[in-house]
Amino acid sequence: MSNRRFTATALAATALLALGPATTAHAHGDTIRLGPIQVTAGHPTTLAVWDNDGDPVDEKIAGTLSATSADGTTAGPWRLVPVPGAKPGTLTTKEALPAGRWTITAETAFPALGRVQGQAEVTTASLSSPTPAPARTEQPSASRDTGSDSGSGSDSGSTTTVIAISAAAVAAGLAGFWLLRRRARRT
């Protein structure tokens, strides 16, 4: 009887090993995509989304923003903070840039690395307007080439892998059960 228990336990352990370690159902990946940089009333803003699936980063983000003007003046690094009432992942700074043409770099360190660099012009009119209007911005220059568009099949590929591994584990368990029953009938 102990031989049957050993065999059953070994088959169960093999099936669990075939499943592998548990993974989160909605893994976002390991990098953040920032951008584009816009400026409203002197405050630079950017949107942080997960590079793998394009979902907004809705957890606490640690990052900084710095800027260099055309004449070499620097500003920052300033801490990135969430914009109250805005879409999750929308970040800005408490500090405002003065009028001028700026090259702005935003970087995150937690929960993942992210970086964007872009240029924006802050006008005196945008700084003094009672209702902040977005300043003219240019598209950010890519700091890295991801080589893929966001949301492209990465979730479906990992789901397919999990299903295939689960099916293999169930098949191995059923085969082991069938072998045990066959052996039991012979003895």
C-alpha positions in Angstrom: 0.0 0.0 0.0 2.9 2.4 0.7 4.2 1.9 -2.8 0.8 3.2 -4.2 1.0 6.3 -1.9 4.5 7.0 -3.0 3.6 6.7 -6.6 0.5 8.9 -6.2 2.5 11.5 -4.3 5.3 11.5 -6.9 2.7 11.9 -9.7 1.1 14.8 -7.9 4.4 16.5 -7.3 5.4 16.0 -11.0 2.1 17.6 -12.1 2.7 20.6 -9.7 6.2 21.0 -11.0 5.0 21.0 -14.6 2.7 23.9 -13.7 5.7 26.0 -12.6 5.6 28.9 -10.3 2.5 31.0 -9.9 2.4 34.2 -11.9 0.2 37.2 -11.7 -2.8 37.2 -14.0 -2.1 40.7 -15.3 1.7 41.1 -15.4 2.5 44.5 -16.8 6.1 44.0 -17.6 9.3 45.6 -16.3 9.4 49.0 -18.0 7.3 52.2 -18.0 6.7 54.2 -21.1 6.5 58.0 -20.5 5.2 60.7 -22.7 4.5 62.8 -24.5 5.7 65.8 -22.4 3.3 68.7 -22.4 3.4 72.0 -20.4 0.4 73.7 -18.9 1.0 77.0 -17.1 4.7 76.2 -16.8 4.1 72.7 -15.3 5.5 69.9 -17.4 3.2 66.8 -17.5 3.6 63.3 -18.8 1.6 60.1 -18.8 3.1 56.9 -17.4 1.9 53.6 -18.9 3.2 50.1 -18.7 5.3 49.4 -21.8 4.0 45.8 -22.2 0.3 46.4 -22.3 -0.3 50.2 -22.3 -2.2 50.2 -19.0 -1.8 53.3 -16.9 0.6 53.0 -14.0 -1.9 53.4 -11.1 0.5 52.7 -8.3 2.9 55.1 -6.5 5.7 56.3 -8.9 9.1 57.5 -7.9 10.7 59.7 -10.6 12.2 63.1 -11.4 12.1 65.7 -14.1 14.8 68.1 -15.2 15.0 70.6 -18.0 17.6 72.6 -19.9 16.8 75.8 -21.7 18.2 76.9 -25.0 20.6 79.3 -23.3 21.9 76.5 -21.0 19.8 77.3 -17.9 18.9 74.2 -15.9 15.9 73.4 -13.8 15.4 70.4 -11.5 15.7 67.6 -10.8 12.2 68.0 -9.5 10.1 65.2 -8.1 7.3 63.8 -10.2 3.9 63.9 -8.5 0.5 62.6 -9.6 -2.0 65.2 -11.0 -5.1 65.2 -8.7 -8.2 64.3 -10.5 -6.4 63.3 -13.7 -6.2 60.0 -15.5 -4.1 57.5 -13.4 -0.4 57.7 -14.3 -0.6 61.5 -15.1 2.5 63.1 -13.6 3.7 66.7 -13.1 5.9 68.7 -10.9 5.0 71.2 -8.1 7.5 73.6 -9.6 6.8 75.5 -12.8 9.2 76.3 -15.6 9.8 79.9 -16.6 9.2 81.2 -20.1 11.6 79.8 -22.7 12.3 76.8 -24.9 13.1 73.8 -22.9 14.5 70.3 -23.4 12.7 68.2 -20.7 13.7 64.8 -19.4 11.5 62.7 -17.2 12.7 59.5 -15.6 11.1 56.9 -13.3 12.9 54.5 -11.0 10.0 52.8 -9.2 7.9 50.6 -9.8 10.0 50.3 -13.0 12.4 52.2 -15.1 11.1 54.7 -17.7 12.5 57.7 -19.6 11.3 60.3 -22.0 12.8 63.4 -23.5 11.1 66.1 -25.4 11.0 69.8 -26.1 8.5 72.4 -25.1 8.1 76.1 -25.3 6.7 77.9 -22.3 5.3 81.3 -23.2 4.8 84.3 -20.9 1.1 84.3 -21.9 0.7 80.7 -20.8 2.2 81.5 -17.4 -0.1 84.4 -16.8 -3.3 83.1 -18.2 -6.0 82.5 -15.5 -7.0 79.2 -17.1 -4.0 77.2 -17.8 -3.8 76.4 -21.5 -1.5 73.7 -22.9 1.7 75.2 -24.3 3.0 74.2 -27.7 4.8 71.0 -27.5 6.8 68.8 -29.8 6.8 65.1 -29.9 9.3 63.5 -27.5 12.5 62.1 -29.0 12.6 58.4 -28.2 15.2 57.6 -25.6 15.0 53.9 -26.6 13.3 51.9 -29.4 11.0 49.3 -28.1 10.4 47.8 -31.5 6.8 46.9 -30.7 3.5 48.6 -30.4 1.9 48.5 -27.0 -0.7 45.9 -26.3 0.4 43.6 -29.0 -0.4 40.0 -28.1 1.9 39.8 -25.1 -0.9 38.9 -22.8 -2.4 36.4 -25.3 1.0 34.7 -25.6 1.5 34.3 -21.9 -2.1 33.0 -21.5 -1.5 30.5 -24.2 1.6 29.3 -22.5 -0.1 28.9 -19.2 -3.0 27.0 -20.8 -0.5 24.7 -22.6 1.4 23.9 -19.4 -1.8 23.3 -17.5 -3.0 20.9 -20.1 0.3 19.1 -20.1 0.1 18.8 -16.3 -3.4 17.5 -16.4 -2.5 15.0 -19.1 0.5 13.8 -17.0 -1.7 13.4 -13.9 -4.4 11.5 -15.9 -1.7 9.2 -17.4 -0.3 8.5 -14.0 -3.7 7.8 -12.6 -4.4 5.4 -15.4 -1.1 3.6 -14.9 -1.8 3.2 -11.2 -5.2 1.7 -11.8 -3.7 -0.6 -14.4 -1.0 -1.7 -12.0 -3.6 -2.2 -9.2 -5.7 -4.5 -11.5 -2.6 -6.7 -12.2 -1.8 -7.3 -8.6 
